Amino acid sequence: MTATTVATSTFRQRGRICAALKEAGLAKAFVTDEHAPALAKAGLAPEYGTPMLTFLRGISSTAAARLLTALRDIKEPAR
């Protein structure tokens, strides 16, 4: 059996996501239903009640990048 290694989100990505959450007016402590639209746009399943940093540590670096883009789109919707 071989193990696969998936690069998880970086400390820097998690910091940027937390800043984007704050700018979008979303809670930073726990994953809630208010995060569902951004998570869905990023292709992530919400884990309601999970501490946000725990959730972010568990996603891939690519997923973190998609989530950051989705959060920025909330702040600055397409025209």
Residue pairs with C-beta under 8 A, 6 or more apart in sequence:
6 60
7 60
7 61
8 57
8 58
8 59
8 60
8 61
9 17
9 56
9 57
9 59
9 60
9 61
9 63
9 64
10 61
10 64
13 56
13 61
13 64
13 65
13 68
14 53
14 56
14 57
14 64
16 68
17 56
17 64
17 67
17 68
17 71
18 28
18 52
18 53
18 56
20 68
20 71
20 72
20 75
21 27
21 28
21 35
21 52
21 71
22 28
23 71
23 75
24 38
24 71
24 74
24 75
26 34
26 35
26 38
26 71
26 74
27 34
27 35
27 52
28 52
29 51
29 52
30 48
30 49
30 50
30 51
30 52
31 39
31 46
31 47
31 48
31 49
31 50
31 51
31 52
31 55
32 48
32 49
33 46
33 48
35 46
36 46
37 70
37 74
38 67
38 70
38 71
38 74
39 45
39 46
39 67
39 70
40 46
41 66
41 70
41 73
42 63
42 66
42 67
42 69
42 70
43 63
43 66
44 59
44 63
44 66
44 67
47 55
56 64
59 67
